[in-house]
Each structure stands twice: as structure tokens, then as C-alpha cells.
């Protein structure tokens, strides 16, 4: 089973709202518990300007 979280924007941990912070933490903890999780951010900008993560973005 794979869990895919969908958020608006890139889910940049340094510049995100409360919902995106919760999704980031959920995905991080799910991967720590060996659940396949990823975050899909809907944005018009493709540049990668966020930190290293333990889940796919």
C-alpha cells in the first residue's frame, strides 16, 4: 500500500502553512514506520528549492 498526500504548493518546510506542515510530518513519520508515502505538491514552478527529505516529492 502507498499513501500519497496532495498539497497546494511545493510543501517547502521552511515556508509552509499549517496544513502543509502536518502533511510533511505525517509523510516523514510514515516512512519511518516503513510505510511507502509520498507528497504530491501542485505548483506551476518546477525548480527544486526545498531541503532533503526521506520521502518522494
Rosetta silent file (secondary structure, phi, psi, omega in degrees, C-alpha in Angstrom):
SEQUENCE: XXXXXXXXXXXXXXXXXXXXXXXXXXXXXXXXXXXXXXXXXXXXXXXXXXXXXXXXX
SCORE:     score description
SCORE:     0.000 S_00000001
   1 L     0.000  140.727  177.094    0.000    0.000    0.000 S_00000001
   2 E  -124.406  138.324  177.317    1.222    3.501   -0.791 S_00000001
   3 E  -107.166  126.961  178.238   -0.034    6.741    0.742 S_00000001
   4 E  -118.639  118.979  176.637    0.071    9.862   -1.417 S_00000001
   5 E   -94.943  136.877 -179.751   -0.538   13.216    0.229 S_00000001
   6 E  -117.925  127.213  179.869   -1.591   16.076   -2.084 S_00000001
   7 E  -132.858  159.517  173.163   -0.941   19.710   -1.162 S_00000001
   8 E   -86.348  132.493 -176.571   -1.033   23.057   -2.913 S_00000001
   9 L    92.520 -173.801 -175.457    2.468   24.411   -3.481 S_00000001
  10 L   -91.162   -0.323 -177.911    5.787   22.619   -3.107 S_00000001
  11 L    57.812   44.171  175.671    5.455   21.837    0.608 S_00000001
  12 L   -71.064  117.247 -173.144    8.664   23.686    1.369 S_00000001
  13 L   -61.059  -29.458 -178.913    9.131   23.005    5.078 S_00000001
  14 L   -79.096  -20.969 -178.666   10.693   26.424    5.726 S_00000001
  15 L  -136.483   70.473 -179.272    7.799   28.324    4.108 S_00000001
  16 L  -138.818  159.616  178.726    4.556   26.445    4.554 S_00000001
  17 L   -83.343  179.854 -174.895    1.195   26.812    6.214 S_00000001
  18 H   -62.331  -40.023 -179.714   -0.146   24.595    8.997 S_00000001
  19 H   -63.682  -45.613  179.800   -1.774   22.042    6.678 S_00000001
  20 H   -65.206  -34.595  177.392    1.444   21.547    4.711 S_00000001
  21 H   -65.064  -40.195  178.473    3.443   21.190    7.930 S_00000001
  22 H   -64.863  -44.743  178.972    1.100   18.435    9.116 S_00000001
  23 H   -61.920  -42.591  178.501    1.358   16.613    5.775 S_00000001
  24 H   -59.328  -47.242 -179.539    5.166   16.909    5.854 S_00000001
  25 H   -67.132  -38.998  177.401    5.316   15.436    9.374 S_00000001
  26 H   -60.969  -48.620 -179.539    2.822   12.670    8.530 S_00000001
  27 H   -62.368  -41.664 -179.835    4.790   11.574    5.475 S_00000001
  28 H   -62.100  -45.735 -179.447    8.069   11.694    7.397 S_00000001
  29 H   -69.840  -36.453  178.824    6.721    9.539   10.246 S_00000001
  30 H   -62.935  -40.353  177.423    5.006    7.105    7.864 S_00000001
  31 H   -66.382  -37.649  177.116    8.312    6.468    6.101 S_00000001
  32 H   -62.283  -30.348  176.985    9.981    5.953    9.493 S_00000001
  33 L   -91.236   16.733  175.659    7.370    3.225   10.178 S_00000001
  34 L    63.115   34.080  171.698    8.234    1.639    6.791 S_00000001
  35 L  -100.653  134.304  178.971    5.031    2.728    5.049 S_00000001
  36 E   -74.498  113.084 -177.423    5.521    3.871    1.461 S_00000001
  37 E  -134.077  149.246  176.143    4.473    7.532    1.481 S_00000001
  38 E  -148.529  163.193  179.979    4.997   10.485   -0.833 S_00000001
  39 E  -120.699  127.811  177.260    3.845   14.093   -1.151 S_00000001
  40 E  -107.109  113.087  178.946    2.474   15.498   -4.385 S_00000001
  41 E  -100.876  127.649 -179.494    2.700   19.291   -4.483 S_00000001
  42 E   -94.759  113.172 -178.436    0.636   21.112   -7.087 S_00000001
  43 L  -151.922  159.642  177.711    2.532   24.179   -8.320 S_00000001
  44 L   -92.119   -9.786  179.704    3.373   25.947  -11.554 S_00000001
  45 L   -99.648  132.838 -175.124    7.083   26.299  -10.655 S_00000001
  46 L  -100.277   -6.829 -176.734    9.328   23.287  -11.237 S_00000001
  47 L   -67.733  145.108 -177.883   12.542   24.392   -9.515 S_00000001
  48 L   -94.668   98.871 -178.157   13.679   22.276   -6.559 S_00000001
  49 L  -123.412   35.053  179.113   14.238   24.725   -3.680 S_00000001
  50 L  -123.789  165.844 -174.080   13.448   22.579   -0.647 S_00000001
  51 L   -75.385  170.766  177.947   15.574   20.537    1.732 S_00000001
  52 L   -64.409  140.894 -178.122   16.428   16.829    1.604 S_00000001
  53 L  -131.984  159.832  177.859   13.541   14.524    2.625 S_00000001
  54 L   -95.161   11.536  176.924   13.121   10.858    3.444 S_00000001
  55 L  -135.061  162.410 -179.997   10.075   10.607    1.168 S_00000001
  56 E   -76.265  142.630  176.881    9.401   11.287   -2.519 S_00000001
  57 L  -122.619    0.000    0.000    8.126   14.698   -3.549 S_00000001
